[in-house]
Amino acid sequence: MIPPIASIGTLLDSLETPLVTREPAIDFSQAIGAGLKTLNTNINASDEVLRGVAAGEAIPLHDLMIVMTQAQLSLQFAVQVRDRLVESYQQLFQMQI
């Protein structure tokens, strides 16, 4: 025998956590600052690993490649964000009032 379907009210009452949770809003300057800190961290990490390889430390090649790729992607992303910001500023500047 198939059990009967419970009413929606009973199901909703049984939920302890909300279905949708909202994270606190971040303003634009905080987002840009966090991105720049991440970029700086990735570049410093790659620089440190490169210095270790140059000094003759036993650093695996795959670790070197991972750190270098992370730094490269972070820098490319930052350049793309900068380009989009400049393009947006130019479009706003060219708008006629």
URJO-V33666 format. One line per field, one symbol per residue. ss: DSSP state (a for helix, b for strand, c for the rest). phi: phi as a letter, one per 20 degrees, with the letter a starting at -180 (. if undefined). burial: b if it has 9 or more other C-alpha atoms within 8 Angstrom, else e. A space follows every 10 residues. Layout:
ss=???
phi=???
burial=???
This chain:
ss=cccccccaaa aaaacccccc cccccccaaa aaaaaaaaaa aaaaaaaaaa aaaacccccc aaaaaaaaaa aaaaaaaaaa aaaaaaaaaa aaaaccc
phi=.effffffgf fffffedffc ddeffdefff ffffffffgf ffffffffff ffffenfedf ffffffffff ffffffffff ffffffffff fffefee
burial=eeeeeeeeee beeeeeeeee eeeeeeeeee beeebbebbe ebbebbeebb ebbeeeeebe eeebeebbeb beebbeebee eeeeeeeeee eeeeeee
